[in-house]
């Protein structure tokens, strides 16, 4: 039976970070089950779901301070459990794009929260529009919608919210 931990690591971006960290995990008989990695500004951020025996996880946790020094990363290690599949939830993908301005993520998250919809995955990026250079903002989400929700009404309300804020939105079932 495996135990699970979530490892969050942040440090100055440089080549070889993933190699170094994954090597330490392999040496400790730990497996990366799920991960998110990104460079944000000049910092590298990584979140890993790691599995291994209880002894392997304890041994790894005891090395935290040494690993922070060696890898030059700030580490947060937290025990967790493997995600259980939830019945009665329908996965949807939501994409929103518009001119960048404060509050976009907050307004979208507030709408979803008020409808009891959980955000499973969210990523954003800002970038200059190709011809005008106008700063654009894109939000990509995977959400879980309770199966007793009137999807058409929900989608219409969400699109209306986005239209009011001059945002383009796609709201569709997650395929495969």
Secondary structure, 3 states (H helix, E strand, C coil): CCEEEEEEEEEECCCCHHHHHHHHHHHCCCEEEEEEEEEECCEEEEEEEEEECHHHHHHHHHCHHHHHHHHCCEEEEEEECCCCCCCCEEEEEEEEEEECCCCHHHHHHHHHHHCCCEEEEEEEEEEECCCCCCEEEEEEEEEEEECCCCHHHHHHHHHHHHHHCCEEEEEEECCC
